Amino acid sequence: MRVIFMGTPDFAVPVLDALVEAGHDVVAAYSQPPRAGGRRGKALTPSPVHARAEELGIEVRTPLSFRKEPEAIAAFAALEADVAVVAAYGLILPQALLDAPRHGCLNVHGSLLPRWRGAAPIQRAILAGDDETGVGIMQMEAGLDTGPVRREERLPIGPYDTSGMLSRRLSLLGAKLMVEVLADIAGYPPQPQAEEGVTYAAKIDKSEARIDWSTGARQVDRHVRAFNPAPGAWFEHAGERIKILTAHIQSSSDNPGDIHYRTTPGLVLDAQLAIGCGDGAVRPDTVQRAGRGVMTVTELLRGFPIPPGTRL
């Protein structure tokens, strides 16, 4: 097929690779424009899809907005594609663009629709404590992830899964399903989503990443896993933000001291940085200081002491 690909982050790269490996003619790749790095004056960095498409010799287009750039819609339609494949692109697609390819636009969505429509389905599923998720190949329409689904598969969410780990598995599965659908598009007719069970996965705001120790240890653990690798769950001590990248729930048998200490939110319980929550405690395993690399808790405490009794 003659395919237009639309995607931006790492999640989308395996889908692009699968299309090329399956022999489809990817005539253009659309991605969000290159962004400046974290430091002022740093060079613009292309998205993972942008970089990969250039490696593959595919033309890359980076419009800021289709609504504000009508000429971009005309240029899209002029490609005369059979289908557009979308994976975490990040821009709203107007109806004229959705209608331009012969088979419309197919989206790789990382949830079991209609649960977790929206921008951050993987993180929201972990935060909510869902036992499973999945990926669907959805026929796009104007509504927010409301289109009918052509193909879907489920995946369990393990007790140690981070959003990064789960994203990778869903991306690879979505790439496989998309290739299967394109190989026999008539064999996977679109099925309307259920009217019940609709939830929305709002875009992650960086302010959400701060850990609320008053929630239970299980929820703090989900918080850490959901925001790994980005933006990173964090707490503050001595004026510095410390990200917790991995942690585990502290068993009561690991700390047989006063029950008050095990349930005081934000209280450091011992010399290994067990931290009390609203219910139980968590113990960080790997952490990261601003501007530093990932380190173990032992390495952190060697140069940045956080003594027992400290309230975070």
Stockholm file with secondary structure:
# STOCKHOLM 1.0

chainA/1-312         MRVIFMGTPDFAVPVLDALVEAGHDVVAAYSQPPRAGGRRGKALTPSPVHARAEELGIEVRTPLSFRKEPEAIAAFAALEADVAVVAAYGLILPQALLDAPRHGCLNVHGSLLPRWRGAAPIQRAILAGDDETGVGIMQMEAGLDTGPVRREERLPIGPYDTSGMLSRRLSLLGAKLMVEVLADIAGYPPQPQAEEGVTYAAKIDKSEARIDWSTGARQVDRHVRAFNPAPGAWFEHAGERIKILTAHIQSSSDNPGDIHYRTTPGLVLDAQLAIGCGDGAVRPDTVQRAGRGVMTVTELLRGFPIPPGTRL
#=GR chainA/1-312 SS CEEEEEECSGGGHHHHHHHHHTTCEEEEEECCCCEECSSTTCCEECCHHHHHHHHTTCCEECCSCTTTCHHHHHHHHTTCCSEEEEESCCSCCCHHHHTSSTTCEEEEESSCTTTTEESCHHHHHHHTTCSEEEEEEEECCSSTTCSCEEEEEEEECCTTCCHHHHHHHHHHHHHHHHHHHHHTGGGSCCBCCCSSSCCEECCCCGGGGBCCTTSBHHHHHHHHHHTTTTTCEEEEETTEEEEEEEEEEECGGGCCSCHHHHHSTTBBCSTTCCEECSBSEEEEEEEEETTSCEEEHHHHHHHSCCCTTCBC
#=GC SS_cons         CEEEEEECSGGGHHHHHHHHHTTCEEEEEECCCCEECSSTTCCEECCHHHHHHHHTTCCEECCSCTTTCHHHHHHHHTTCCSEEEEESCCSCCCHHHHTSSTTCEEEEESSCTTTTEESCHHHHHHHTTCSEEEEEEEECCSSTTCSCEEEEEEEECCTTCCHHHHHHHHHHHHHHHHHHHHHTGGGSCCBCCCSSSCCEECCCCGGGGBCCTTSBHHHHHHHHHHTTTTTCEEEEETTEEEEEEEEEEECGGGCCSCHHHHHSTTBBCSTTCCEECSBSEEEEEEEEETTSCEEEHHHHHHHSCCCTTCBC
//
